[in-house]
Amino acid sequence: MNKPVDKALSSIAQVSYWIKGEKTTGTTTRSGEVTNPATGQVTKQVPFANAKDIDTAVQAAKAAFPSWRDTPPLRRARVMQKFLTLMQENTNELARLASEEHGKTLPDAVGSVTRGIEVIEFACGIPHLQKGEHSENVGTGVDAHTRSQPLGVCFGITPFNFPAMVPLWMFPVSIATGNTFVLKPSEKVPSCSMKMAELFKQAGLPDGVFNVVHGDKEAVDQLITHPDVKAVSFVGSTPIAQYIYETCAKGGKRVQALGGAKNHAVVLPDADLEFTADALVGAGYGSAGERCMAISVVVAVGGIGDALVAKVIEKAKKIEVGPGDKKGVEMGPLVTKAHRDKVKGYIDKGEAEGATMVMDGRGLKVAGYENGFYLGATLFDNVKTDMTIYKEEIFGPVLSVLRVDTLADAIKMINECPFANGTAIFTASGGAARKFENEIEVGMVGVNVPIPVPMAFFSFGGWKQSIFGDYSVHGMDGVRFYTRPKVITTRWTTSEVATTSSLHMPTMG
């Protein structure tokens, strides 16, 4: 929703920006509403930044850059270590904010915050990770060495589904390597980013090094075209990822833009049925399917299909749906009414196109929370690759089962899919797993692991239309993305070394 900022709404919390180490309201006249998905109630009003607000944040980051760039990596790491401690101490509070604005359950939110904190732990090692190389005597009396230097003002755009984790994929590595940062979190879930900004200041981060602004496409367009922004990181849908990538590339900016997904889980006849069904239910319906690494397609190989579907139904029927902060609830609401209705539209289309509906989550009502944005677990069988529910990213609690004869058929199907974020195989065969690992054209692969999100010291990123740009996020790809190498060749002349002028191309023999 786009409406004028109404500062008279005293009953609704007013979200601020974080610029130059403090909260500020900016100059915008536009705003949006933050809702609690469990109740459907508006809880906060968030400003939508205009061009002046964006420039204020970028200029604050630009002004802070020279001093932060010149801060020794060890001192930057010490700030990061204090930030790590504060984040660990505030994990439950961040999880509460994420659950309140996104709808995910508290245990799920705690897990996602913890996975984000792992990136801070990785960034604490920046003095080692940012070391250059040195070679002595590459030529007579000539040495060469490299430096890994920061870019300047970097900018991150993050989605609604992980209010803490995805921002943490970006800004700790960027800031640890000496850059300054402007974050534009999803306007649907602004509070975790504001809380992290406050904690970073408490850790001793200089003002202006980390800034947070809110907004919609207008704010994004101002940031990705701003001449003082050197690099842009994005996580979201494929069409927007491609738009961000193309716009930034035209402007000469470095860009990593992670897009959508259609993650397949291949189940072979020798898979442990009980374990596999548990894994598929957790990966498909956890966080109401609003994960970029959620399993949304199950590929049943050979004769396992009937038994697998029956077991998934048995377990999915036991899922407790309700508000994320209620004890015992396993799946919360979807993030907004508009998104809930969009997912319902996909279910309608799957039924109309001939998929076999074996579990229907439409019409679910949660007692006491009738205005919440709920859908129950939905399962389709006998889905075909030309159906909309197979071809498009649904981002909801909908699992589609397809059946093939062989592992080779499964690999061929997955490799023909334009999305290539994550995939998994369930099998007891090392040979089958090795074939799958080698031949599958997907960026992140799990073997009996349904959601193969890499640890922070590896990099997260898919292939094909799931990523635009040359670098994945966090891990060493993150360090490389937020720095650029400089090669320095030196010779010190002395009276003992004879020199002569030459117009020939120099060699180092």
C-alpha positions as CSV (number, residue, x, y, z in Angstrom):
1,M,0.0,0.0,0.0
2,N,1.2,3.5,-0.9
3,K,-0.2,6.3,1.1
4,P,0.9,9.6,2.7
5,V,2.7,9.3,6.0
6,D,0.3,10.0,8.8
7,K,2.3,10.9,11.9
8,A,-0.9,11.4,13.9
9,L,-1.6,7.7,14.0
10,S,-0.3,7.4,17.6
11,S,-1.7,3.9,18.0
12,I,0.5,2.5,15.2
13,A,4.3,2.4,15.6
14,Q,6.2,4.5,13.2
15,V,9.3,2.9,11.6
16,S,12.2,5.2,11.0
17,Y,15.3,5.1,8.8
18,W,18.8,4.6,10.2
19,I,21.2,7.1,8.8
20,K,24.5,8.3,10.2
21,G,24.1,6.3,13.4
22,E,20.6,7.5,14.4
23,K,17.0,7.2,13.6
24,T,15.5,9.7,11.3
25,T,12.2,10.3,9.5
26,G,13.5,11.8,6.3
27,T,11.5,14.0,4.0
28,T,9.2,11.6,2.3
29,T,5.4,12.0,2.0
30,R,4.8,8.4,1.2
31,S,4.5,5.3,3.4
32,G,3.3,1.7,3.6
33,E,1.7,-0.5,6.2
34,V,3.2,-3.4,8.1
35,T,0.8,-6.1,9.1
36,N,0.8,-9.0,11.5
37,P,0.0,-11.9,9.2
38,A,-1.4,-14.0,12.0
39,T,-4.1,-11.5,12.8
40,G,-4.4,-9.4,9.7
41,Q,-4.0,-6.2,11.8
42,V,-1.9,-3.2,10.7
43,T,0.9,-2.8,13.3
44,K,3.3,-0.2,11.9
45,Q,3.7,2.5,9.3
46,V,6.9,2.5,7.3
47,P,8.2,5.4,5.2
48,F,8.9,5.0,1.5
49,A,12.1,6.9,0.8
50,N,12.3,9.5,-1.9
51,A,15.3,10.6,-3.9
52,K,16.4,13.1,-1.2
53,D,16.2,10.4,1.6
54,I,18.2,8.0,-0.5
55,D,20.9,10.6,-1.3
56,T,21.2,11.5,2.4
57,A,21.9,7.8,3.2
58,V,24.4,7.4,0.4
59,Q,26.2,10.6,1.3
60,A,26.5,9.5,4.9
61,A,28.0,6.2,3.7
62,K,30.3,7.9,1.3
63,A,31.6,10.3,4.0
64,A,32.2,7.4,6.4
65,F,34.1,5.4,3.8
66,P,37.6,6.8,3.8
67,S,38.1,6.5,7.6
68,W,36.5,3.0,7.7
69,R,38.6,1.8,4.7
70,D,41.8,2.9,6.4
71,T,40.8,1.3,9.7
72,P,43.1,-1.8,10.1
73,P,41.3,-5.0,9.4
74,L,42.0,-6.3,12.9
75,R,40.1,-3.3,14.4
76,R,37.3,-3.8,12.0
77,A,37.2,-7.5,13.1
78,R,37.0,-6.5,16.8
79,V,33.9,-4.4,16.1
80,M,32.5,-7.4,14.3
81,Q,33.2,-9.6,17.2
82,K,31.3,-7.3,19.6
83,F,28.5,-7.2,17.1
84,L,28.5,-11.0,17.1
85,T,28.1,-11.1,20.9
86,L,25.2,-8.6,20.8
87,M,23.5,-10.5,18.1
88,Q,23.8,-13.7,20.0
89,E,22.3,-12.0,23.1
90,N,19.4,-10.6,21.1
91,T,18.6,-13.7,19.0
92,N,15.2,-14.2,20.6
93,E,14.2,-10.6,20.2
94,L,15.1,-10.6,16.5
95,A,13.2,-13.9,16.1
96,R,10.2,-12.3,17.8
97,L,10.3,-9.4,15.3
98,A,10.7,-11.7,12.4
99,S,7.7,-13.9,13.5
100,E,5.5,-10.8,14.2
101,E,6.1,-9.3,10.7
102,H,6.6,-12.4,8.5
103,G,4.4,-14.9,10.3
104,K,7.0,-17.7,10.6
105,T,7.1,-19.7,13.9
106,L,9.4,-18.6,16.6
107,P,11.6,-21.8,16.5
108,D,11.9,-21.3,12.7
109,A,12.8,-17.6,13.2
110,V,15.4,-18.5,15.8
111,G,17.0,-20.9,13.3
112,S,17.1,-18.4,10.5
113,V,18.7,-15.7,12.8
114,T,21.3,-18.2,13.9
115,R,22.2,-19.0,10.3
116,G,22.6,-15.3,9.7
117,I,24.8,-15.0,12.7
118,E,27.1,-17.6,11.2
119,V,28.1,-15.1,8.5
120,I,29.2,-12.6,11.2
121,E,31.4,-15.4,12.7
122,F,32.9,-15.8,9.2
123,A,33.4,-12.1,8.8
124,C,35.3,-11.9,12.1
125,G,38.1,-13.7,10.3
126,I,38.6,-10.9,7.8
127,P,42.3,-10.1,8.7
128,H,43.1,-13.5,7.3
129,L,40.6,-13.6,4.5
130,Q,41.7,-10.3,3.1
131,K,45.4,-11.1,2.9
132,G,47.2,-10.5,-0.3
133,E,49.9,-12.5,-2.0
134,H,53.6,-11.7,-2.4
135,S,56.3,-13.0,-4.8
136,E,59.9,-12.0,-4.3
137,N,62.2,-11.6,-7.3
138,V,59.7,-12.0,-10.1
139,G,62.4,-10.3,-12.1
140,T,65.9,-9.2,-11.3
141,G,65.5,-7.0,-8.3
142,V,61.7,-6.8,-8.8
143,D,59.0,-7.9,-6.4
144,A,55.2,-8.2,-6.8
145,H,52.4,-8.2,-4.3
146,T,48.6,-7.9,-4.3
147,R,46.2,-5.9,-2.1
148,S,42.5,-6.7,-1.6
149,Q,40.8,-3.3,-1.3
150,P,37.1,-2.3,-0.6
151,L,34.9,-0.8,-3.3
152,G,33.2,2.1,-1.5
153,V,29.4,2.5,-0.9
154,C,27.6,-0.9,-1.3
155,F,23.9,-1.4,-1.3
156,G,21.7,-4.4,-0.4
157,I,18.0,-5.2,-1.3
158,T,16.5,-8.0,0.7
159,P,13.2,-10.0,0.6
160,F,10.5,-10.4,3.1
161,N,11.0,-14.1,3.8
162,F,14.2,-13.8,6.0
163,P,14.1,-10.4,7.7
164,A,17.4,-11.1,9.5
165,M,19.3,-13.9,7.7
166,V,19.4,-12.5,4.2
167,P,20.6,-9.0,5.2
168,L,23.3,-10.8,7.2
169,W,24.4,-12.6,4.1
170,M,25.5,-9.2,2.8
171,F,26.4,-6.4,5.1
172,P,28.8,-8.2,7.6
173,V,31.1,-9.3,4.8
174,S,30.9,-5.9,3.0
175,I,31.6,-3.9,6.2
176,A,34.3,-6.2,7.5
177,T,36.2,-5.8,4.2
178,G,36.2,-2.0,4.6
179,N,33.1,-0.9,2.6
180,T,30.2,1.2,3.9
181,F,26.6,0.0,3.4
182,V,23.1,1.1,2.7
183,L,20.4,-1.6,3.3
184,K,16.9,-1.5,1.8
185,P,15.0,-4.4,3.5
186,S,11.6,-5.5,2.4
187,E,9.1,-2.8,3.4
188,K,6.9,-5.7,4.8
189,V,9.5,-6.6,7.5
190,P,11.5,-3.6,8.4
191,S,12.1,-4.0,12.1
192,C,14.9,-6.6,12.2
193,S,17.1,-4.4,10.1
194,M,16.5,-1.5,12.4
195,K,17.3,-3.6,15.5
196,M,20.5,-4.8,13.9
197,A,21.6,-1.3,13.1
198,E,21.2,-0.3,16.7
199,L,23.2,-3.3,17.9
200,F,26.0,-2.5,15.4
201,K,26.2,1.0,16.8
202,Q,26.4,-0.5,20.3
203,A,29.3,-2.6,19.1
204,G,31.3,0.5,18.2
205,L,30.6,0.8,14.4
206,P,31.3,4.4,13.3
207,D,28.3,6.5,12.3
208,G,27.5,6.3,8.6
209,V,29.2,2.9,8.0
210,F,25.8,1.1,8.1
211,N,22.5,2.7,7.1
212,V,19.0,1.5,6.6
213,V,16.3,3.0,4.4
214,H,12.8,1.7,3.5
215,G,10.7,1.9,0.4
216,D,9.3,0.4,-2.8
217,K,10.5,0.4,-6.4
218,E,11.0,4.2,-6.4
219,A,13.6,3.9,-3.6
220,V,15.3,0.9,-5.3
221,D,15.6,2.7,-8.6
222,Q,17.2,5.7,-6.9
223,L,19.8,3.5,-5.2
224,I,20.7,1.3,-8.1
225,T,21.3,4.3,-10.4
226,H,23.0,6.5,-7.8
227,P,26.4,7.5,-9.1
228,D,28.1,7.0,-5.6
229,V,26.9,3.4,-5.2
230,K,29.6,1.0,-6.3
231,A,28.1,-2.4,-5.8
232,V,24.6,-3.9,-5.4
233,S,23.4,-7.1,-3.8
234,F,19.9,-8.4,-4.3
235,V,17.8,-11.4,-3.3
236,G,14.2,-11.7,-4.7
237,S,12.3,-12.9,-7.8
238,T,13.9,-13.7,-11.1
239,P,12.3,-10.8,-13.1
240,I,13.4,-8.2,-10.6
241,A,16.9,-9.9,-10.3
242,Q,17.3,-9.6,-14.0
243,Y,16.1,-5.9,-13.9
244,I,18.5,-5.1,-11.1
245,Y,21.4,-6.8,-12.9
246,E,20.8,-5.1,-16.2
247,T,20.3,-1.7,-14.7
248,C,23.4,-1.9,-12.5
249,A,25.6,-3.4,-15.3
250,K,24.6,-0.5,-17.6
251,G,25.7,1.9,-14.8
252,G,29.1,0.2,-14.4
253,K,28.3,-1.2,-11.0
254,R,29.3,-4.5,-9.6
255,V,26.1,-6.6,-9.0
256,Q,25.1,-10.0,-7.6
257,A,21.3,-10.6,-8.0
258,L,19.8,-13.8,-6.8
259,G,16.5,-14.7,-8.3
260,G,13.7,-17.3,-8.0
261,A,13.7,-21.0,-7.6
262,K,11.9,-24.3,-8.3
263,N,13.7,-26.8,-6.1
264,H,13.3,-30.5,-7.0
265,A,13.7,-33.4,-4.6
266,V,14.4,-36.7,-6.4
267,V,13.3,-39.8,-4.4
268,L,14.7,-43.1,-5.6
269,P,13.1,-46.5,-4.8
270,D,15.8,-47.3,-2.2
271,A,15.3,-44.2,-0.1
272,D,14.3,-44.5,3.5
273,L,10.6,-43.7,3.2
274,E,10.0,-42.5,6.7
275,F,13.0,-40.2,6.8
276,T,12.3,-38.9,3.3
277,A,8.7,-38.1,4.0
278,D,9.7,-36.2,7.1
279,A,12.3,-34.3,5.2
280,L,9.9,-33.4,2.3
281,V,7.2,-32.2,4.7
282,G,9.6,-30.0,6.6
283,A,11.3,-28.6,3.4
284,G,8.0,-28.1,1.5
285,Y,5.8,-26.7,4.2
286,G,8.2,-25.1,6.7
287,S,7.8,-21.3,6.9
288,A,4.6,-21.8,4.8
289,G,6.8,-22.6,1.8
290,E,8.1,-19.0,1.7
291,R,11.8,-20.0,1.3
292,C,14.0,-19.7,-1.8
293,M,15.3,-23.1,-0.9
294,A,12.0,-24.7,-0.2
295,I,11.3,-28.0,-1.9
296,S,8.3,-27.4,-4.2
297,V,8.7,-30.3,-6.6
298,V,9.1,-34.0,-5.6
299,V,10.3,-36.3,-8.4
300,A,9.3,-39.9,-7.6
301,V,11.4,-42.4,-9.5
302,G,10.3,-45.9,-10.4
303,G,7.6,-47.5,-8.2
304,I,8.0,-45.4,-5.1
305,G,5.4,-42.8,-6.0
306,D,2.2,-44.3,-4.4
307,A,3.9,-45.2,-1.1
308,L,5.7,-41.8,-0.9
309,V,2.5,-39.8,-1.6
310,A,0.6,-41.7,1.1
311,K,3.4,-41.2,3.6
312,V,3.6,-37.4,2.9
313,I,-0.2,-37.1,3.2
314,E,0.0,-38.9,6.6
315,K,2.6,-36.6,8.0
316,A,1.3,-33.3,6.4
317,K,-2.2,-33.8,7.9
318,K,-0.6,-33.6,11.3
319,I,0.9,-30.1,10.7
320,E,-0.4,-27.6,13.3
321,V,-1.2,-24.3,11.6
322,G,-1.6,-21.1,13.5
323,P,0.1,-17.9,14.8
324,G,3.9,-18.2,14.8
325,D,4.2,-17.2,18.4
326,K,1.9,-20.0,19.7
327,K,3.5,-23.0,21.3
328,G,3.1,-26.1,19.2
329,V,2.4,-24.4,15.9
330,E,4.5,-25.7,13.1
331,M,3.4,-23.6,10.2
332,G,2.3,-19.9,10.3
333,P,0.4,-17.7,7.9
334,L,1.6,-16.3,4.6
335,V,3.1,-12.8,4.8
336,T,0.2,-10.7,3.3
337,K,-3.3,-11.2,2.2
338,A,-2.3,-10.4,-1.4
339,H,0.4,-13.1,-1.4
340,R,-2.0,-15.6,0.2
341,D,-4.6,-14.9,-2.5
342,K,-1.9,-15.3,-5.2
343,V,-0.9,-18.7,-3.9
344,K,-4.6,-19.7,-3.8
345,G,-4.7,-18.7,-7.4
346,Y,-1.9,-21.1,-8.3
347,I,-3.8,-23.9,-6.5
348,D,-6.9,-23.1,-8.5
349,K,-4.9,-23.2,-11.7
350,G,-3.3,-26.5,-10.8
351,E,-6.7,-28.1,-10.3
352,A,-8.0,-26.6,-13.5
353,E,-5.1,-27.8,-15.5
354,G,-5.6,-31.4,-14.4
355,A,-3.2,-32.1,-11.6
356,T,-4.6,-34.5,-9.0
357,M,-5.4,-32.7,-5.8
358,V,-4.7,-35.0,-2.9
359,M,-4.6,-32.3,-0.1
360,D,-6.3,-29.0,-0.4
361,G,-5.2,-26.2,1.9
362,R,-7.8,-23.6,0.7
363,G,-10.4,-22.5,3.1
364,L,-8.4,-23.2,6.2
365,K,-9.6,-21.2,9.2
366,V,-7.7,-20.8,12.4
367,A,-9.9,-20.4,15.4
368,G,-9.5,-16.9,17.0
369,Y,-7.4,-15.8,14.0
370,E,-10.0,-15.7,11.2
371,N,-8.5,-12.6,9.7
372,G,-5.1,-14.1,9.4
373,F,-3.5,-15.0,6.0
374,Y,-3.6,-18.8,6.3
375,L,-3.4,-21.6,3.9
376,G,-3.1,-25.3,4.8
377,A,-0.6,-27.7,3.4
378,T,-1.5,-28.5,-0.3
379,L,-0.3,-31.5,-2.3
380,F,-0.7,-32.2,-6.0
381,D,0.1,-35.6,-7.6
382,N,0.6,-36.5,-11.3
383,V,1.8,-33.0,-12.1
384,K,3.2,-32.5,-15.7
385,T,6.0,-30.2,-16.7
386,D,3.7,-28.0,-18.9
387,M,1.5,-27.1,-16.0
388,T,1.7,-23.6,-14.4
389,I,2.2,-25.0,-10.9
390,Y,5.4,-26.7,-12.2
391,K,6.7,-23.9,-14.4
392,E,6.3,-21.0,-12.0
393,E,7.6,-20.2,-8.5
394,I,4.6,-20.4,-6.1
395,F,6.3,-19.5,-2.8
396,G,3.7,-21.0,-0.7
397,P,2.8,-24.3,1.1
398,V,2.2,-26.3,-2.2
399,L,4.1,-29.5,-3.1
400,S,3.9,-31.0,-6.6
401,V,4.7,-34.6,-7.2
402,L,5.9,-35.7,-10.7
403,R,6.6,-39.3,-11.6
404,V,9.4,-40.6,-13.9
405,D,10.9,-44.0,-14.7
406,T,14.6,-43.5,-14.1
407,L,17.2,-41.3,-12.4
408,A,18.3,-40.2,-15.9
409,D,14.8,-39.0,-16.6
410,A,14.8,-37.0,-13.3
411,I,18.1,-35.4,-14.1
412,K,17.0,-34.5,-17.6
413,M,13.8,-32.9,-16.2
414,I,15.6,-30.8,-13.6
415,N,18.3,-29.7,-16.1
416,E,15.6,-28.4,-18.5
417,C,14.1,-26.2,-15.8
418,P,15.2,-22.6,-16.1
419,F,15.6,-22.2,-12.3
420,A,18.6,-23.9,-10.7
421,N,18.9,-22.7,-7.1
422,G,18.9,-25.9,-5.1
423,T,18.0,-29.6,-5.4
424,A,18.2,-32.8,-3.4
425,I,18.3,-36.5,-3.9
426,F,17.1,-39.2,-1.4
427,T,18.8,-42.6,-1.9
428,A,20.9,-45.2,-0.1
429,S,23.1,-45.6,-3.2
430,G,26.4,-43.8,-3.3
431,G,26.7,-44.4,-7.0
432,A,23.3,-42.8,-7.8
433,A,24.2,-39.9,-5.5
434,R,27.5,-39.4,-7.2
435,K,25.9,-39.5,-10.7
436,F,23.3,-36.9,-9.5
437,E,26.0,-34.6,-8.0
438,N,28.1,-34.7,-11.2
439,E,25.4,-34.3,-13.8
440,I,22.8,-32.0,-12.2
441,E,23.0,-28.4,-13.4
442,V,22.0,-26.7,-10.1
443,G,24.1,-24.5,-7.8
444,M,23.4,-26.2,-4.4
445,V,22.9,-29.9,-4.1
446,G,21.8,-32.0,-1.1
447,V,22.3,-35.8,-0.7
448,N,19.6,-36.9,1.8
449,V,19.6,-33.2,2.9
450,P,16.4,-31.5,1.8
451,I,17.5,-27.8,2.2
452,P,21.2,-27.7,1.3
453,V,21.9,-24.1,2.4
454,P,25.7,-23.9,2.7
455,M,27.5,-22.9,5.8
456,A,28.8,-19.3,5.9
457,F,32.3,-20.2,4.9
458,F,30.9,-21.6,1.6
459,S,29.0,-19.4,-0.8
460,F,25.2,-19.4,-1.5
461,G,24.0,-19.1,-5.0
462,G,22.2,-21.0,-7.8
463,W,22.7,-21.3,-11.6
464,K,20.9,-20.2,-14.7
465,Q,17.9,-17.9,-13.9
466,S,18.4,-18.2,-10.2
467,I,21.3,-15.8,-10.3
468,F,22.6,-12.9,-12.3
469,G,26.2,-11.9,-11.9
470,D,29.5,-13.7,-11.4
471,Y,29.5,-14.0,-7.6
472,S,27.4,-15.8,-5.0
473,V,26.8,-14.4,-1.5
474,H,28.9,-14.8,1.6
475,G,31.8,-17.2,1.9
476,M,34.8,-16.4,-0.2
477,D,32.6,-15.3,-3.1
478,G,31.3,-12.6,-0.8
479,V,34.8,-11.4,0.0
480,R,35.7,-11.3,-3.7
481,F,32.5,-9.5,-4.6
482,Y,33.1,-6.7,-2.0
483,T,36.8,-6.2,-2.8
484,R,38.9,-5.7,-5.8
485,P,42.5,-6.8,-6.3
486,K,45.4,-4.4,-6.9
487,V,48.7,-5.8,-8.2
488,I,51.8,-3.8,-7.3
489,T,55.2,-4.4,-8.9
490,T,58.2,-2.7,-7.3
491,R,61.9,-2.2,-8.0
492,W,64.3,-0.3,-5.7
493,T,67.4,1.0,-7.6
494,T,70.8,1.1,-5.9
495,S,74.2,2.2,-7.0
496,E,75.1,-1.5,-7.5
497,V,72.2,-2.1,-10.0
498,A,72.9,-0.7,-13.4
499,T,69.9,0.8,-15.2
500,T,69.5,1.8,-18.8
501,S,66.6,3.4,-20.7
502,S,64.7,1.2,-23.2
503,L,61.7,1.6,-25.4
504,H,61.1,-2.2,-25.6
505,M,58.3,-4.1,-23.8
506,P,59.8,-4.9,-20.3
507,T,60.4,-8.5,-19.4
508,M,61.2,-9.9,-16.0
509,G,63.9,-12.4,-16.9
